[in-house]
Amino acid sequence: MKIQDIVFLILFALLAYKQSPKLSAKFGIIALIVAIPLFTFWIFFTAERLVWYAAAFFLLCVAQELLRKSDKK
């Protein structure tokens, strides 16, 4: 497990605990923005991982939003 994986797991756990869909979406967008220059410089492994992390953050955002809507009913 690399340092980037550990940082992702810590961030993911903190965002899951905080339960803020907007913050999860922002971290997903940030991960995609950071991945773009890495693809440009042909650093594919890290860039691909960042895209996967962004997808996980977006999935977390959707799950948090669904939980928030079901709690309101």
C-alpha positions in Angstrom: 0.0 0.0 0.0 1.4 3.3 -1.1 1.3 6.7 0.7 -1.4 8.0 -1.7 -3.6 5.0 -0.8 -3.2 5.7 2.9 -4.0 9.4 2.4 -7.1 8.5 0.4 -8.3 6.0 3.1 -7.9 8.6 5.8 -9.7 11.3 3.7 -12.4 8.9 2.8 -13.0 7.8 6.4 -13.1 11.5 7.6 -15.6 12.4 4.8 -17.7 9.4 5.6 -17.7 10.4 9.3 -18.5 14.0 8.5 -21.4 13.1 6.2 -21.1 16.2 4.0 -22.1 15.4 0.4 -20.8 18.8 -0.9 -17.4 18.2 0.7 -17.2 14.7 -0.8 -18.0 16.1 -4.3 -15.4 18.8 -3.9 -12.7 16.3 -3.0 -13.8 14.3 -6.1 -13.4 17.3 -8.3 -10.0 18.2 -6.8 -8.8 14.6 -7.4 -9.8 15.0 -11.1 -8.2 18.4 -11.4 -4.9 17.0 -10.0 -5.1 14.0 -12.3 -5.2 16.0 -15.5 -1.6 17.3 -15.4 -0.4 13.9 -14.4 -1.9 12.4 -17.5 -0.2 15.2 -19.5 3.2 14.3 -18.1 2.5 10.6 -18.7 2.4 9.6 -15.0 -0.4 7.1 -15.6 -0.3 5.0 -12.5 -0.9 7.9 -10.1 -3.3 9.7 -12.5 -5.4 6.5 -12.9 -5.5 6.1 -9.1 -6.7 9.7 -8.7 -9.5 9.0 -11.1 -10.5 6.0 -9.1 -10.4 8.0 -5.9 -12.6 10.7 -7.5 -15.1 8.0 -8.5 -15.1 6.8 -4.9 -15.6 10.3 -3.6 -18.5 10.8 -6.0 -20.1 7.5 -5.0 -19.7 8.5 -1.3 -21.4 11.8 -2.2 -24.4 10.0 -3.8 -24.7 7.6 -0.8 -24.6 10.5 1.7 -27.2 12.4 -0.3 -29.5 9.4 -0.4 -29.1 8.8 3.3 -29.8 12.5 4.0 -33.0 12.4 1.9 -34.2 9.2 3.5 -33.7 10.6 7.0 -35.8 13.7 6.1 -38.9 11.5 5.3 
